[in-house]
Amino acid sequence: MITVKEAREKALSFLSEQGLEREFIENVSVKLDDAEKLIHISRQKQPQKILEIGTFVGVSTTVLGLCLPETEIVCIDADLPVTLQNILCVKQFEINNQKTNLYFVEKVLQHLEIFTRFTLKRGFFSCCFPNQEDLDKVVNYGIKPEDREIIGLEVCEKYGQFDIAFLDGDHRKEAVKQDLMLLSRYIRPGGTIILHDMGLDYWGQEVRQGVEQFLKEYPQTEFRIEGEIGFISI
């Protein structure tokens, strides 16, 4: 069985060969420790179907696909140009690649011959950039947000219910709460929502606040944090 480290390295190496700076990919993708937690809890659940929200260029996607070879995985991503994704990050790099996220996701999954178990969907999950500053950056870049529909309900109705969801999309607290409000209706009883970036940095605080707002409306929901990863049991 392939290890999480090997699966992650396969993704990073291939994406680097495709012209993405490795340091950039490492900075914005799931770290090894987080990836190992993701796979550990996933293997315990033995999921038949996973929903990934915020696929980016496919590092976590590759890890899920290689380490869970019997699982069907549905991915949702706004599919922004990689250069714009860089602008939206706190730490920025010199990125010139104009291709969009899902271009790289499809390439790496096809390269590793696991693409047939994936469904890739282009759009926002529950909302479109609730933060005006982010929205202004997107518009100034030349992207029209209305060109990307909000597709979460449609995707969940068509492909749900899910055993596990990996939520790694918009980290603004407003978006996190809305994502969880929608997502929680489509997780099987006994299933789990796994959240990324729950540390004590700026984005971690935003995600934590979004989760806290969600839990006020669902106080019976079980929630715990291990490092950068949060787990909500449905």
Phi, psi and omega in degrees: 000135180292142178276162177298319180299316180294319180296316180296319180294323177301317179294311182298318181295314181294316181296325176296320178295335180276003174103006177267132180296128184300319181299323177295313180299316180299322184292325188252000181251171183296131178284165185300313181300318179293320179297322179293321175296318179302313182286325180300310181291326180294317179294327176297324183276343183048060188288142171271331184216131179237143171249126176248125180246117184093065188284332184054231184262003167107018180290305178296326178299315178297317179300314178299315183293320182281325184271346178234071191292350180258005190258138172272134186232126177254130184241135175239131177211144178294345174060051178279156173301143182301325179297323178290320177304321178297319179296326182282347180281156176291311176266128185243154183234168175277096183242128181245354184288124184268355183288160184263167186306308188291340172301313181288323179300311180298319181298313184290323179292322177292319179301320182271002175060041177234010187298329186294342179269003184246148169237118181257129182235131183262119178157179176272154182279294183240342182199165182244106174042077179293344180266125185295324180298316178296316180300319179298319179298319180295313181295317179296330177292332180114009178266132174266113182303330181292346176286347178241115186282160171274113193242003187303311182298315180300315181294316181296320179295323184280320189250343180287169008273163185246147176281324180219143169236135175252108185262112182215044183264227178296124185270000176296141186302325180295319180290320180300314180299313181297319178301314182292322179300318179285312187298321185299339180281349187237020174257132180298149173306130185090356180277177187221139168259123179253126182249139179261161175060060178248029179285200184255009177280187184303309183290326177298320179295322177297314180297316180300318180294321177297319178295317179300319178295321177295316184293336176297329179268343177229064187294342181279353183286135179278132183218139175211160179236136172233099182067242181268359186247134175248150182230124173246120180264129183264000000 
